[in-house]
Amino acid sequence: SSFDIFDGIVAPGLPIKHIRPTHVPRHPAVFERAMGFAKQGGWIDITTGASCCFDHPAQAVVEAIAAGVDPTHITLSTDGHGSVPRFNDKGEMVGLGVGGVDGNLKETIRLIRDHNMPIEQALTFTTSNVAGALGIKGHGVIETGACANACLFTEDFELKGVFARGREMMRDGEILVKGTFEY
């Protein structure tokens, strides 16, 4: 398995922090190995909107924490706008679709609403944990001197405002700044 390869390159000295297994809840055996990897000090990524051996990716987060994985070593990510295989009822790939970009928000909301996780902790899997895993200081946190990226939501998680590097990009749900190819 890929974890045998990870073990083989960590043992002689490659820092475990440079390895990032993703899609870890795609199969129960992979998830078990991923939890062991995280307990050794590695970070694991639970991909939202992808195959999952649990009812949903948020459940994988809860299960990993219950099994003793350090919550700061768990991240959520999407394959947003990436290719996603489509299968027929026989399990044969019949084409490709495009991955959604809202999986992280859906699973964060699920952690809060369905698993009673405090919002402060639920947000870390897509904010401070990601920045910490990548060694990016001043990102994923709200503090003096940080990069000032923020999404502002209503209590019902409707996106109302966006700041990127301190610049207001959305106000009251209206996009203020558009990209080169947006109209």
C-alpha positions as CSV (number, residue, x, y, z in Angstrom):
1,S,0.0,0.0,0.0
2,S,1.0,3.7,-0.2
3,F,1.5,3.7,3.5
4,D,4.2,1.0,3.2
5,I,6.0,3.4,0.8
6,F,5.4,6.3,3.3
7,D,6.9,4.2,6.1
8,G,9.8,3.3,3.9
9,I,10.8,6.9,3.2
10,V,10.1,8.3,6.7
11,A,12.2,5.6,8.4
12,P,15.5,6.8,6.8
13,G,14.8,10.4,7.6
14,L,12.3,12.1,5.3
15,P,10.3,14.4,7.6
16,I,6.8,13.0,8.0
17,K,5.4,16.6,7.6
18,H,6.3,16.5,3.9
19,I,3.9,13.7,3.1
20,R,0.2,14.3,2.8
21,P,-2.1,11.3,2.2
22,T,-5.4,12.5,0.7
23,H,-8.8,10.7,0.2
24,V,-8.0,8.7,3.3
25,P,-11.6,7.5,4.1
26,R,-12.1,6.0,0.7
27,H,-11.7,2.5,2.2
28,P,-11.8,1.2,5.8
29,A,-8.3,-0.3,5.5
30,V,-6.8,2.9,4.1
31,F,-8.5,4.9,6.8
32,E,-7.0,2.7,9.5
33,R,-3.5,3.1,8.1
34,A,-4.1,6.9,7.8
35,M,-5.0,7.1,11.4
36,G,-1.8,5.3,12.4
37,F,0.2,7.7,10.1
38,A,-1.4,10.7,11.8
39,K,-0.6,9.3,15.3
40,Q,3.0,9.2,14.2
41,G,2.9,12.9,13.7
42,G,1.7,13.1,10.0
43,W,-1.2,15.1,8.7
44,I,-4.1,13.4,6.9
45,D,-6.5,14.9,4.4
46,I,-10.2,13.9,4.2
47,T,-11.4,14.8,0.8
48,T,-14.9,16.1,0.7
49,G,-17.2,15.2,-2.3
50,A,-15.2,12.0,-2.9
51,S,-15.8,8.4,-2.2
52,C,-16.0,7.7,1.5
53,C,-16.4,4.5,3.6
54,F,-18.5,6.5,6.1
55,D,-21.9,8.1,5.6
56,H,-20.1,11.4,4.9
57,P,-16.6,12.8,5.3
58,A,-17.5,14.7,8.5
59,Q,-18.0,11.3,10.1
60,A,-14.5,10.4,9.2
61,V,-13.2,13.5,11.0
62,V,-15.2,12.5,14.1
63,E,-14.0,8.9,14.0
64,A,-10.4,9.9,13.6
65,I,-10.6,12.2,16.6
66,A,-12.3,9.5,18.7
67,A,-9.5,7.1,17.7
68,G,-6.9,9.5,19.2
69,V,-5.8,11.4,16.1
70,D,-4.6,14.9,17.0
71,P,-7.4,17.1,15.5
72,T,-4.8,19.7,14.4
73,H,-3.4,17.0,12.0
74,I,-6.6,16.6,10.1
75,T,-7.5,18.7,7.0
76,L,-10.5,18.8,4.7
77,S,-10.1,19.6,1.0
78,T,-12.0,19.2,-2.2
79,D,-11.2,18.1,-5.7
80,G,-13.1,21.2,-6.8
81,H,-13.2,21.7,-10.5
82,G,-11.1,18.5,-10.9
83,S,-12.2,15.5,-12.9
84,V,-14.5,13.0,-11.1
85,P,-15.1,9.6,-12.6
86,R,-18.7,8.5,-13.2
87,F,-19.6,4.8,-12.9
88,N,-22.5,2.7,-14.1
89,D,-24.3,0.2,-11.9
90,K,-21.7,-2.5,-12.8
91,G,-18.9,-0.3,-11.4
92,E,-17.5,0.5,-14.9
93,M,-16.3,4.0,-15.5
94,V,-18.5,5.6,-18.1
95,G,-17.3,9.2,-18.2
96,L,-15.9,12.1,-16.2
97,G,-17.7,14.9,-14.4
98,V,-16.5,18.0,-12.7
99,G,-15.9,18.1,-8.9
100,G,-17.9,20.6,-6.8
101,V,-16.3,23.3,-4.8
102,D,-18.8,23.4,-1.8
103,G,-17.8,20.1,-0.1
104,N,-15.7,21.7,2.6
105,L,-18.5,24.0,3.6
106,K,-21.1,21.2,3.6
107,E,-18.9,19.0,5.8
108,T,-18.0,21.9,8.2
109,I,-21.7,22.6,8.6
110,R,-22.3,18.9,9.2
111,L,-19.7,18.8,11.9
112,I,-21.4,21.7,13.7
113,R,-25.0,20.7,13.2
114,D,-24.9,16.9,13.1
115,H,-22.0,16.2,15.4
116,N,-22.3,19.1,17.8
117,M,-18.7,20.2,17.2
118,P,-18.0,23.8,18.3
119,I,-17.7,26.1,15.3
120,E,-14.3,27.2,16.4
121,Q,-13.0,23.6,16.1
122,A,-15.0,22.7,12.9
123,L,-13.5,25.6,11.0
124,T,-9.9,24.6,11.8
125,F,-10.0,21.7,9.3
126,T,-10.1,24.1,6.4
127,T,-8.2,27.1,8.0
128,S,-5.5,26.9,10.6
129,N,-4.8,23.2,10.2
130,V,-4.2,23.6,6.5
131,A,-1.9,26.5,7.0
132,G,-0.1,24.6,9.8
133,A,0.3,21.5,7.7
134,L,1.8,23.6,4.9
135,G,4.0,25.7,7.2
136,I,2.4,28.9,6.1
137,K,2.5,31.4,8.9
138,G,-0.2,34.1,9.2
139,H,-2.8,32.2,7.3
140,G,-5.9,30.4,8.5
141,V,-6.0,32.5,11.7
142,I,-7.5,35.8,12.8
143,E,-4.8,37.7,14.6
144,T,-2.7,40.9,14.3
145,G,-0.4,40.7,11.3
146,A,-2.1,37.8,9.6
147,C,-2.9,38.0,5.9
148,A,-6.5,39.2,6.4
149,N,-8.3,36.5,4.3
150,A,-11.9,36.0,5.6
151,C,-15.3,34.7,4.6
152,L,-18.2,36.2,6.4
153,F,-21.4,34.1,6.8
154,T,-24.8,34.5,8.3
155,E,-25.8,32.2,11.1
156,D,-27.3,29.9,8.4
157,F,-24.0,29.8,6.6
158,E,-25.0,32.0,3.7
159,L,-21.9,33.7,2.3
160,K,-22.2,37.5,2.7
161,G,-18.7,38.9,2.6
162,V,-15.2,38.0,1.5
163,F,-11.9,39.7,2.2
164,A,-8.7,38.6,0.4
165,R,-5.4,40.0,1.7
166,G,-7.4,42.7,3.4
167,R,-9.2,43.7,0.3
168,E,-13.0,43.5,0.3
169,M,-14.1,41.3,-2.5
170,M,-17.8,40.7,-1.6
171,R,-20.2,42.8,0.5
172,D,-23.8,41.8,1.4
173,G,-23.6,38.9,-1.1
174,E,-22.6,41.1,-4.0
175,I,-19.3,40.5,-5.7
176,L,-17.3,43.7,-5.8
177,V,-14.1,42.5,-7.5
178,K,-14.2,40.1,-10.5
179,G,-11.4,38.1,-12.1
180,T,-10.0,38.8,-15.5
181,F,-12.4,36.4,-17.2
182,E,-15.5,37.0,-15.2
183,Y,-18.3,39.3,-16.3
